């Protein structure tokens, strides 16, 4: 079976000894894999490193030679990798231990709402938490496969980890000025099913406040951080998301909102349907594939053809970057990993394109970037120092 022979075929690829039929077979097989399946496959075969000795620099140059000139966009080791046959080259580099950055050409992502955890990255990361309107704290780790009834509110942890929130008729503690607070701390995501069947996936380091009166008088939530929404259509009760300076209103649609406090912009990206954006006295109606960017001074910019795959990479368990500085990359990593301070030497100006799996340990991620670049990293007590 081809899958069983992959380590041998990869080794032959690296040493340029594949036959034409083997190369065609290997390329065809890799083209059938999703990004997630490909990454898992490389992880499973990476032990080939321990069974053979390679001159990494020599092999890297051989890989470069094997890529047809017309298929190269830019090829500078440690700066920028873009290939049409991205999987072949990525696999070779990964098996060499050269990089945890997957090289790609925007493969389509499956529309799913997966949950992720970074227990292996940060063993002390707190669990997802909900604080009810009356001040009661519920550790969702203790809600596994159980249901809590509290003042008319029903909290259930479904088999896939989703937190389902429902109400008992005429029993709910009711005050339209109060809110329930739901938190996904660093290193965790949380999928939530609201009383109207709408779905929310909270990203790492994010929180959402839901009005006690949700579904009766309104469908209003307040977001700090990032979340993906699949909103149930209710013509009589619009769904609204409020952030630090932006309000998003919809009837029924799918969209992503990123509003971390440390970010310079609130970004709303629409997948299906339509959303109405308001910031100060400015308004905008988004169409699918568009993104609204609202600055701290409420200035609004419309991006008409946004890279949806990059925006939603976090749902699939990835960070995805395109021509970004190490400063931007580390700021994004800090939303998932326990990074509290970033220090970068002034002379560093490299930029990177690629994907990083959020299931990797932070030290492995930094080591991987170091191996494909001239950068060196020191990580201690939450502080990352980047040097050459």
C-alpha positions in Angstrom: 0.0 0.0 0.0 1.4 3.4 -1.0 0.7 4.9 2.4 2.9 2.2 4.1 5.7 3.0 1.7 5.7 6.7 2.1 8.9 6.9 4.2 10.8 5.0 1.6 9.4 7.1 -1.2 10.1 10.4 0.6 13.7 9.3 1.1 14.0 8.4 -2.6 12.5 11.8 -3.4 15.1 13.6 -1.3 17.9 11.7 -3.0 16.4 12.2 -6.5 16.1 8.4 -7.1 12.3 8.1 -7.6 11.3 6.5 -10.9 8.8 8.4 -13.1 6.0 6.1 -12.1 6.8 6.4 -8.4 6.9 10.2 -8.6 3.5 10.2 -10.4 2.0 7.9 -7.9 3.3 9.8 -4.9 2.1 13.2 -6.3 -1.3 11.8 -7.1 -1.7 10.4 -3.7 -0.7 13.6 -1.9 -3.1 15.6 -4.1 -6.0 13.6 -2.6 -5.2 14.7 1.0 -6.6 17.6 2.9 -4.2 19.9 4.7 -5.1 18.2 8.0 -4.7 14.7 6.7 -1.4 15.7 5.0 0.0 17.2 8.2 -1.1 14.1 10.3 0.6 11.9 7.7 3.8 13.7 7.8 3.8 13.6 11.6 3.3 9.9 11.5 6.2 9.3 9.1 8.6 11.8 10.5 10.6 9.1 12.3 12.4 8.5 9.0 14.8 11.2 10.3 16.2 8.8 12.9 16.9 6.1 10.3 19.0 8.0 7.9 21.6 10.7 7.9 21.1 13.7 5.7 23.1 16.7 4.8 20.1 19.1 5.2 21.6 22.0 3.3 22.6 19.9 0.4 19.2 18.2 0.3 17.4 21.5 0.6 19.2 22.7 -2.5 18.3 19.5 -4.3 14.6 20.2 -3.5 15.0 23.6 -5.0 16.4 22.2 -8.2 13.5 19.7 -8.5 10.9 22.4 -8.5 10.3 23.7 -12.1 11.2 27.3 -12.5 7.7 28.2 -13.7 6.3 26.8 -10.5 8.4 28.9 -8.2 7.0 32.2 -6.9 9.7 33.1 -4.4 12.2 30.7 -2.8 14.3 32.1 -0.1 15.0 29.7 2.8 13.6 31.1 6.0 11.7 34.0 4.3 9.1 32.9 1.8 7.9 29.5 0.4 5.2 29.3 -2.3 4.9 26.2 -4.6 2.2 24.8 -6.8 3.3 21.3 -5.7 3.4 22.5 -2.1 2.7 19.1 -0.4 5.7 17.4 -2.0 8.2 20.1 -0.9 6.5 20.5 2.5 6.7 16.8 3.2 10.4 16.7 2.3 11.2 19.7 4.5 9.1 18.5 7.4 10.7 15.1 7.3 14.1 16.8 7.4 12.9 18.6 10.5 13.3 21.9 8.7 10.0 23.5 9.4 6.6 23.3 11.1 5.4 25.8 8.6 3.3 24.0 6.0 3.8 25.3 2.5 0.6 25.6 0.5 -1.5 27.2 -2.1 -4.8 27.9 -0.3 -6.4 24.5 -0.1 -10.2 24.7 0.6 -11.2 24.1 4.2 -14.1 22.0 5.2 -16.9 24.0 6.8 -16.8 22.6 10.3 -16.8 23.9 13.8 -14.2 21.8 15.6 -13.0 22.4 19.2 -9.4 22.4 20.1 -7.4 22.3 23.3 -3.7 23.1 24.0 -3.2 21.0 27.1 0.1 19.8 25.8 1.2 23.3 25.0 0.2 24.8 28.4 -0.7 22.2 31.0 -1.7 24.9 33.5 -4.3 26.5 31.1 -7.6 27.1 32.9 -10.7 25.3 31.7 -13.6 26.9 29.9 -15.9 28.7 32.3 -19.4 30.2 32.4 -20.3 32.8 35.0 -24.1 33.1 35.4 -25.9 36.3 35.9 -26.3 35.8 39.6 -22.6 35.3 40.0 -22.5 31.5 40.1 -19.3 30.1 38.5 -19.5 26.8 36.5 -16.3 25.0 35.5 -17.3 23.3 32.3 -14.8 20.5 32.8 -17.0 19.4 35.7 -20.1 19.5 33.4 -18.9 16.7 31.2 -21.9 14.5 30.1 -24.1 16.1 32.7 -26.8 18.7 33.0 -27.2 21.6 35.5 -30.6 23.3 36.2 -30.1 26.7 37.8 -32.9 29.2 38.2 -34.6 28.2 35.0 -31.4 27.9 33.0 -30.4 24.5 31.6 -26.7 23.9 30.9 -25.8 20.6 29.1 -22.4 19.4 27.9 -23.1 17.4 24.7 -21.1 14.4 23.6 -19.0 16.5 21.2 -18.1 18.9 24.0 -20.6 21.6 22.9 -22.1 23.7 25.7 -25.9 23.7 25.1 -27.8 26.6 26.8 -31.6 26.3 27.2 -34.4 27.7 29.4 -37.1 26.1 31.4 -40.4 27.8 30.6 -41.6 30.4 33.1 -38.8 29.4 35.6 -35.8 31.5 34.4 -34.2 34.1 36.6 -35.1 37.1 34.5 -33.6 40.5 34.4 -32.9 42.0 30.9 -30.0 44.1 32.2 -28.0 41.1 33.4 -25.8 38.8 31.4 -24.2 35.3 31.5 -20.4 35.4 30.8 -18.8 32.5 28.9 -15.0 32.3 28.7 -12.6 30.2 26.5 -9.2 30.9 28.1 -5.9 30.8 26.3 -5.2 27.4 24.8 -8.9 26.4 24.5 -11.8 26.9 22.2 -15.5 26.4 23.1 -18.5 25.6 21.0 -21.8 26.9 22.3 -25.4 26.2 21.3 -27.7 29.1 22.2 -31.4 28.8 23.1 -32.4 29.7 19.5 -30.2 26.9 18.1 -27.6 29.4 16.9 -24.0 28.1 17.2 -20.9 30.0 18.4 -17.3 28.8 18.4 -15.2 30.9 20.8 -11.5 31.2 19.9 -8.7 31.0 22.5 -8.6 33.9 25.0 -12.1 35.0 24.1 -15.3 35.7 26.1 -18.9 36.3 25.2 -21.7 37.9 27.3 -25.2 36.7 26.6 -28.2 38.7 27.9 -30.4 36.8 30.3 -33.3 37.9 28.1 -31.7 36.4 25.0 -34.4 34.9 22.7 -37.3 36.7 24.4 -36.7 40.4 23.9 -33.5 40.2 21.9 -30.7 38.1 20.6 -27.8 40.2 21.8 -24.2 39.1 22.7 -21.1 41.0 23.5 -17.8 39.7 22.3 -14.2 40.2 23.4 -11.8 38.2 21.3 -12.8 36.1 18.3 -15.8 33.9 17.5 -17.4 32.2 14.5 -21.2 32.4 14.4 -23.8 30.3 12.6 -27.0 32.2 13.3 -30.5 30.7 13.1 -32.9 32.9 11.1 -35.6 34.6 13.1 -37.2 37.4 11.1 -38.7 39.1 14.2 -35.6 39.1 16.4 -32.3 40.2 14.8 -29.0 38.8 16.1 -26.5 41.4 17.2 -22.9 41.2 18.2 -21.3 44.1 20.1 -17.6 44.6 20.4 -15.5 47.5 21.7 -16.5 49.9 18.9 -18.5 47.9 16.4 -22.0 46.4 16.2 -22.9 43.6 13.8 -26.5 42.9 13.1 -27.9 39.9 11.2 -31.1 37.9 10.8 -29.5 34.5 9.9 -26.1 33.9 8.5 -22.5 32.7 9.1 -19.7 35.1 9.9 -16.5 35.6 11.9 -15.8 38.5 14.2 -12.3 39.1 15.6 -12.1 41.8 18.3 -9.2 41.1 20.6 -8.5 44.1 22.9 -4.8 44.2 21.8 -5.6 44.3 18.1 -5.8 47.6 16.2 -8.9 46.6 14.3 -12.2 44.8 14.7 -12.6 42.5 11.7 -16.0 41.1 10.6 -15.8 38.5 7.8 -19.0 37.2 6.1 -19.4 33.7 4.7 -23.1 33.5 3.9 -26.1 35.8 4.0 -25.6 39.5 4.8 -24.6 41.5 7.9 -25.0 45.2 8.8 -22.0 46.8 10.4 -22.2 50.0 12.4 -19.2 51.9 14.0 -19.9 55.4 15.3 -21.9 57.2 12.6 -20.6 54.9 9.8 -22.6 51.9 8.4 -21.8 49.2 6.0 -23.6 46.2 4.5 -21.4 43.2 3.9 -21.7 40.6 1.1 -20.3 37.0 1.3 -16.5 37.0 0.9 -16.1 40.5 2.2 -14.6 41.8 5.4 -15.1 45.0 7.3 -12.2 46.4 9.3 -12.9 49.0 11.9 -10.0 50.9 13.5 -10.0 52.2 17.0 -11.1 55.6 15.9 -14.1 53.9 14.2 -12.7 54.5 10.7 -14.1 51.7 8.5 -12.5 49.9 5.5 -14.1 47.3 3.2 -12.0 44.4 1.9 -13.9 42.9 -1.0 -12.0 39.7 -1.7 -10.7 38.5 1.7 -8.8 35.2 2.1 -11.5 33.2 3.9 -9.2 30.2 4.4 -6.8 32.4 6.3 -9.5 34.1 8.4 -11.0 30.7 9.4 -7.8 28.7 9.8 -8.2 28.9 13.6 -11.4 26.8 13.3 -9.3 24.0 11.8 -6.6 24.2 14.4 -4.1 26.3 12.4 -2.5 29.6 12.3 -2.2 30.8 8.7 0.1 33.7 7.6 0.9 35.4 4.3 4.0 37.5 4.0 3.9 38.4 7.7 6.7 39.6 10.0 7.8 37.6 13.0 6.2 40.4 15.2 2.8 39.7 13.7 3.2 36.0 13.9 4.2 36.1 17.6 1.3 38.4 18.4 -1.0 35.8 16.9 0.7 32.9 18.7 0.2 34.9 21.9 -3.5 34.5 21.6 -3.1 30.7 22.0 0.2 30.1 23.8 1.3 31.6 27.2 3.3 34.5 25.7 3.1 37.7 27.7 6.0 39.7 26.3 7.7 39.9 22.9 11.2 41.4 22.3 12.6 41.4 18.7 16.0 42.7 17.7 15.7 45.8 15.4 17.6 44.3 12.5 15.1 41.5 11.9 12.9 42.0 8.9 12.2 38.5 7.6 8.7 37.7 6.5 6.9 34.3 6.4 4.1 32.6 4.5 2.6 29.3 5.7 0.6 27.5 8.3 1.3 26.4 11.9 -0.6 23.7 13.7 -2.0 24.8 17.1 -1.6 21.3 18.5 2.2 21.8 18.5 4.1 22.8 21.6 5.2 26.4 21.6 8.9 25.3 21.9 8.5 23.1 18.8 6.9 25.9 16.8 9.7 28.3 17.7 12.3 25.6 16.9 10.7 24.9 13.6 10.8 28.6 12.6 14.4 28.8 13.7 15.4 25.8 11.5 14.1 27.5 8.3 15.4 30.9 9.1 18.3 32.8 10.6 16.3 33.6 13.7 17.0 32.3 17.2 14.4 32.3 20.0 14.7 32.5 23.8 11.5 31.7 25.7 11.4 32.1 29.5 8.5 32.9 31.9 6.2 34.1 29.1 8.8 36.3 27.4 9.9 35.6 23.8 13.2 37.2 22.7 14.0 36.9 18.9 17.6 37.3 17.8 19.7 36.6 14.7 
